[in-house]
Structure formats: C-alpha cells, structure tokens
Amino acid sequence: MTTPFGGSGQPAPGLPNLPTPPTGWPVGSYATYEEAQRAVDHLADSDFPVRDVTIVGVDLMLVERIVGRLTWGRVLLSGAASGAWFGLFVGLLLSLFSTGGGGVVRIVVALLGGIVFGLAFAAAQYWGTRGRRDFTSASQMVAGRYDVLCQPRNAEKARELLAKLAMGTATGA
C-alpha cells in the first residue's frame, strides 16, 4: 500500500505505529527549529548515528497571523475565481467525454455556471458569519523551544559534538 505522498503507508522500521512520547536524553535546546535542524545536520556531517536523535517542539502554540481585511468585494471575487476553476474543470471533462461538437460551448457554459455557484456559495457563507470574522489569516503551529534528544547509548558523544558546534570549533561550521 502506498500513500498519495509517495510513502508506503507504513512507519519506518524501528518507529512506533501509534503516537508515543519521545524518548532519549536532552543533548541540546534551541530557540528556533532552524537552530535545532542545524545541530542535527552537524551530527549527521560528523558521521553520528542520527537515527538515535529526535527534535521535540516544547511549549506548542498556535499562531494565527492576520493577513488582511475581509470585504464583500474580496469574498465575491474569491468565490467567482474558485467557481470559475471548478466550472472550467467540469467543462473540460464534459467536452472530453462527450460525442459530437459543441465542446467550446460546454466549456463556456460550465465556466459561467461555476462562477454563478461560486459567487452564491461564497456570499451565503460570508453572510452567515454576520461580520463576526471580517479578516483573513494564516495559522501555524510553533514551539517555544526545540529540544534535541538522543538515545542514551550515544547521548554523551552527541553532547560533545554539539558543544563543539556551539563553541564554533567544529570543522566545516
């Protein structure tokens, strides 16, 4: 069995099937994910068995960044655009799998129908909020800090390598 993302649908060998808390000893703590990633990359560059390493986001937060104000014009424009794409898709399918002429007419009719339905659905949805959420936003999960954990058998070696990285004496850093 494969997943739509190209994986086998099975966890990698040695990883649990169900979500479980991470294990290992802390070998480093970083303010950003980029710093934690750099630390693990340094371990990998040093021929360290990185399979024993885990990055754990601690103190998770959902951050919602406000992108802009939502107005009737934006709502209707967005509804028309998404409806147009769907209508174009349906029109192309109809013209591909139908016999006889009139393919362009089918595409134009489906496109216009998609725009009308897109406008109607977007307007109904926005009207239903009654102005309680007049903004658009993007959400992401972030952590307060990122801990790097390592299995006990290699934790001391990981600490040594990461200490060299922090002091700037690591080769290739």
C-alpha positions in Angstrom: 0.0 0.0 0.0 1.3 3.5 -0.9 0.2 6.9 0.3 -0.6 9.8 -2.0 2.7 11.4 -0.8 4.9 8.6 -2.1 5.4 6.7 1.2 4.5 3.1 1.8 1.9 4.0 4.5 3.9 2.0 7.0 6.2 3.6 9.6 9.9 3.4 9.1 11.5 0.4 10.7 12.0 0.9 14.4 9.4 3.7 14.7 6.2 3.0 16.7 2.9 2.5 14.9 1.0 4.8 17.3 1.9 8.3 18.5 4.1 7.9 21.5 6.1 10.4 23.6 9.7 10.9 22.5 12.5 9.1 24.4 16.1 9.9 24.9 18.3 12.3 26.9 18.4 16.0 26.1 21.6 16.9 24.3 20.7 20.4 23.2 18.0 23.0 23.4 17.4 25.7 20.8 15.2 28.8 20.4 14.3 28.1 16.8 13.6 25.0 14.7 16.3 26.1 12.2 18.9 26.0 15.0 17.8 22.5 16.1 17.9 21.4 12.5 21.4 22.8 12.1 22.5 20.9 15.2 21.2 17.6 13.8 22.8 18.4 10.5 26.1 18.9 12.2 25.7 15.5 13.9 25.0 13.9 10.5 28.0 15.6 9.0 30.1 14.1 11.8 29.0 10.6 10.9 26.9 10.4 14.1 24.1 7.8 14.1 21.3 10.4 13.7 18.7 7.6 13.8 19.1 7.9 17.6 18.2 11.6 17.5 14.8 13.3 17.8 13.8 17.0 17.6 11.0 17.9 20.0 9.0 21.1 19.9 8.2 22.1 23.5 5.6 24.7 24.7 3.5 24.5 21.5 1.5 27.5 20.4 -1.0 28.0 17.6 -0.1 31.3 16.0 -2.7 33.0 13.8 -1.3 35.8 11.7 -3.8 38.2 10.3 -3.3 38.6 6.5 -5.9 41.2 5.7 -9.4 42.6 6.0 -12.3 40.6 4.5 -14.8 42.6 2.5 -17.7 41.7 0.3 -15.6 42.5 -2.8 -12.9 40.1 -1.7 -15.4 37.4 -0.8 -17.2 37.6 -4.1 -14.0 37.8 -6.1 -12.6 34.8 -4.4 -15.9 32.9 -4.8 -16.0 33.7 -8.5 -12.4 32.6 -9.0 -12.8 29.3 -7.3 -16.1 28.7 -9.0 -14.5 29.5 -12.4 -11.8 26.9 -11.8 -14.3 24.3 -10.9 -16.5 25.2 -13.8 -13.6 25.0 -16.2 -12.6 21.6 -14.9 -16.2 20.3 -15.3 -16.5 21.9 -18.7 -13.2 20.2 -19.9 -14.4 16.9 -18.6 -17.8 17.2 -20.3 -16.1 18.2 -23.6 -13.6 15.4 -23.4 -16.1 12.6 -22.7 -19.0 13.7 -24.9 -19.5 12.8 -28.5 -20.4 15.4 -31.2 -19.5 19.0 -31.5 -20.1 22.0 -29.2 -17.1 21.4 -26.9 -16.3 25.1 -26.6 -20.0 25.8 -25.7 -19.9 23.2 -23.0 -16.7 24.7 -21.5 -18.1 28.3 -21.5 -21.5 27.2 -20.0 -19.8 25.2 -17.3 -17.4 28.1 -16.6 -20.2 30.6 -16.3 -22.2 28.1 -14.1 -19.2 27.6 -11.9 -18.8 31.4 -11.5 -22.5 31.8 -10.5 -22.4 28.9 -8.0 -19.1 30.1 -6.6 -20.5 33.6 -6.1 -23.7 32.2 -4.4 -21.9 29.9 -2.1 -19.2 32.5 -1.1 -21.9 35.1 -0.5 -24.1 32.7 1.6 -21.1 31.7 3.7 -19.9 35.2 4.4 -23.4 36.5 5.1 -23.8 33.6 7.6 -20.9 34.9 9.7 -22.7 38.2 10.2 -19.5 40.2 10.4 -18.0 38.2 13.3 -14.8 37.4 11.4 -14.0 40.2 8.9 -10.4 39.2 8.4 -8.3 36.5 6.7 -5.5 34.8 8.5 -2.9 32.0 8.2 -2.3 29.7 11.1 0.8 27.7 12.0 2.0 25.6 15.0 5.2 26.8 16.6 7.1 25.8 19.7 8.6 28.0 22.5 11.8 25.9 22.2 13.2 22.9 20.4 15.0 20.2 22.3 17.3 17.7 20.6 17.1 14.3 22.3 19.4 11.3 21.8 19.2 7.7 22.9 21.4 7.1 26.0 23.9 4.9 24.1 25.1 7.9 22.1 24.0 10.9 24.1 27.4 11.8 25.5 29.0 11.8 22.1 26.1 14.0 20.8 26.7 16.4 23.6 30.4 16.7 22.8 29.8 17.3 19.1 27.1 19.9 19.8 29.3 21.6 22.3 32.0 21.9 19.6 29.4 23.4 17.3 28.3 25.9 19.9 31.9 27.0 20.6 32.5 27.4 16.8 35.4 24.9 16.8 33.6 22.3 14.7 35.1 21.6 11.4 33.1 22.9 8.5 30.9 25.1 10.7 
